[in-house]
Amino acid sequence: MSATISGITAAPDLGEVLPPRKARGRVGMFIHRHPTIFVGGLLLSIILCIGIFAPFLGTVDPTALAPARRTRPPPDIFAWTGYWLGLDKKPPAVQFLFGSDMLGRDVYSRVLYGTQISLLVGFSVAVVASVIGMFIGLTSGFIRSVDTVVMRVMDGLQSIPGILLAIALMALTRASVQNVIAAIAVTQIPPVARLVRSVVLTLREQPYVEAAVAAGTRMPMIILKHILPNTLAPVSVQATFICASAMLTEATLSFIGAGTPPIIPSWGNIMAEGRALWQVKPYIVFFPAAFLSVTVLAVNLLGDGLRDALDPRLAKRI
């Protein structure tokens, strides 16, 4: 309580002015400060678990043909609503959770197994493009003699639309998951290389780098100790967007028949096979498209959260 001493009112205690701060654990504090990281990481973790445990989630062989059961629709939501409300005593029969395609294959199993392909392509492209792009960016930023030549090559690759370059590269090889990863990674290396180069050009003028050079430290040691650690944060953020872009590109390549082989279930292949029946059987395209959208959204949310958390100018403070 405030008190009066010789006609002067003393300032009240902070406890009387400020509301009590709620005690939060470390997890709660992290969620409060970085909600996009939490939401994106949670969604991505769920998708990752679906891909890993697909064989144990009530799936069947995604390539098994059953012409007698083709184009079976998914369960009627209105029939299940009536059963849950007690209007119907017997639950409706469920044979295919997501329906079946024109060859009688289970769309549910194909979508869940397709999760493995999309995640494999996205993560692999992000790792390959980040590692190679970081090496090129570090080399170009420190060695001026190769900077001009290397950056002009990167500019030339960036001048070609990524999807067209990936289609051209796939046309020169046979359809396989490895070739899809390589073709997409080539289109994603230039942005990483230019990003790392710009960071290196800024860092090599810093006093601590100049002091290391004046002290006789070798260039590889300067790169490993002073330059490389400072490039990991922006490259990590860039890698998340590369992962999302790679999954979209893989789906696009598979949709037009230039990606993974048709025998391999992927979201792009499923949508490509169901586009002919889109007007009468839209569920064949809807379910893989929904999984692809949620996965890309989760990766983008994670990337936005990492950008805000790692950039001190954008970090949220409480």
Secondary structure in CASP SS format (residue, H / E / C, confidence):
PFRMAT SS
TARGET T0000
AUTHOR 0000-0000-0000
METHOD secondary structure of the structure
MODEL  1
M C 1.00
S C 1.00
A C 1.00
T E 1.00
I E 1.00
S C 1.00
G C 1.00
I E 1.00
T E 1.00
A C 1.00
A C 1.00
P C 1.00
D C 1.00
L H 1.00
G H 1.00
E H 1.00
V H 1.00
L C 1.00
P C 1.00
P C 1.00
R C 1.00
K C 1.00
A C 1.00
R C 1.00
G C 1.00
R H 1.00
V H 1.00
G H 1.00
M H 1.00
F H 1.00
I H 1.00
H H 1.00
R H 1.00
H C 1.00
P H 1.00
T H 1.00
I H 1.00
F H 1.00
V H 1.00
G H 1.00
G H 1.00
L H 1.00
L H 1.00
L H 1.00
S H 1.00
I H 1.00
I H 1.00
L H 1.00
C H 1.00
I H 1.00
G H 1.00
I H 1.00
F C 1.00
A H 1.00
P H 1.00
F H 1.00
L C 1.00
G C 1.00
T C 1.00
V C 1.00
D C 1.00
P C 1.00
T C 1.00
A C 1.00
L C 1.00
A C 1.00
P H 1.00
A H 1.00
R H 1.00
R C 1.00
T C 1.00
R C 1.00
P C 1.00
P C 1.00
P C 1.00
D C 1.00
I H 1.00
F H 1.00
A H 1.00
W H 1.00
T H 1.00
G H 1.00
Y H 1.00
W H 1.00
L C 1.00
G C 1.00
L C 1.00
D C 1.00
K C 1.00
K C 1.00
P C 1.00
P C 1.00
A C 1.00
V C 1.00
Q C 1.00
F C 1.00
L C 1.00
F C 1.00
G C 1.00
S E 1.00
D C 1.00
M C 1.00
L C 1.00
G C 1.00
R C 1.00
D E 1.00
V H 1.00
Y H 1.00
S H 1.00
R H 1.00
V H 1.00
L H 1.00
Y H 1.00
G H 1.00
T H 1.00
Q H 1.00
I H 1.00
S H 1.00
L H 1.00
L H 1.00
V H 1.00
G H 1.00
F H 1.00
S H 1.00
V H 1.00
A H 1.00
V H 1.00
V H 1.00
A H 1.00
S H 1.00
V H 1.00
I H 1.00
G H 1.00
M H 1.00
F H 1.00
I H 1.00
G H 1.00
L H 1.00
T H 1.00
S H 1.00
G H 1.00
F H 1.00
I C 1.00
R H 1.00
S H 1.00
V H 1.00
D H 1.00
T H 1.00
V H 1.00
V H 1.00
M H 1.00
R H 1.00
V H 1.00
M H 1.00
D H 1.00
G H 1.00
L H 1.00
Q H 1.00
S C 1.00
I C 1.00
P C 1.00
G H 1.00
I H 1.00
L H 1.00
L H 1.00
A H 1.00
I H 1.00
A H 1.00
L H 1.00
M H 1.00
A H 1.00
L C 1.00
T C 1.00
R C 1.00
A C 1.00
S C 1.00
V H 1.00
Q H 1.00
N H 1.00
V H 1.00
I H 1.00
A H 1.00
A H 1.00
I H 1.00
A H 1.00
V H 1.00
T H 1.00
Q H 1.00
I H 1.00
P H 1.00
P H 1.00
V H 1.00
A H 1.00
R H 1.00
L H 1.00
V H 1.00
R H 1.00
S H 1.00
V H 1.00
V H 1.00
L H 1.00
T H 1.00
L H 1.00
R C 1.00
E C 1.00
Q C 1.00
P H 1.00
Y H 1.00
V H 1.00
E H 1.00
A H 1.00
A H 1.00
V H 1.00
A H 1.00
A C 1.00
G C 1.00
T C 1.00
R C 1.00
M H 1.00
P H 1.00
M H 1.00
I H 1.00
I H 1.00
L H 1.00
K H 1.00
H H 1.00
I H 1.00
L H 1.00
P H 1.00
N H 1.00
T H 1.00
L H 1.00
A H 1.00
P H 1.00
V H 1.00
S H 1.00
V H 1.00
Q H 1.00
A H 1.00
T H 1.00
F H 1.00
I H 1.00
C H 1.00
A H 1.00
S H 1.00
A H 1.00
M H 1.00
L H 1.00
T H 1.00
E H 1.00
A H 1.00
T H 1.00
L H 1.00
S H 1.00
F H 1.00
I C 1.00
G C 1.00
A C 1.00
G C 1.00
T C 1.00
P C 1.00
P C 1.00
I C 1.00
I C 1.00
P C 1.00
S C 1.00
W H 1.00
G H 1.00
N H 1.00
I H 1.00
M H 1.00
A H 1.00
E H 1.00
G H 1.00
R H 1.00
A H 1.00
L H 1.00
W C 1.00
Q C 1.00
V C 1.00
K C 1.00
P C 1.00
Y H 1.00
I H 1.00
V H 1.00
F H 1.00
F H 1.00
P H 1.00
A H 1.00
A H 1.00
F H 1.00
L H 1.00
S H 1.00
V H 1.00
T H 1.00
V H 1.00
L H 1.00
A H 1.00
V H 1.00
N H 1.00
L H 1.00
L H 1.00
G H 1.00
D H 1.00
G H 1.00
L H 1.00
R H 1.00
D H 1.00
A H 1.00
L H 1.00
D C 1.00
P C 1.00
R C 1.00
L C 1.00
A C 1.00
K C 1.00
R C 1.00
I C 1.00
END
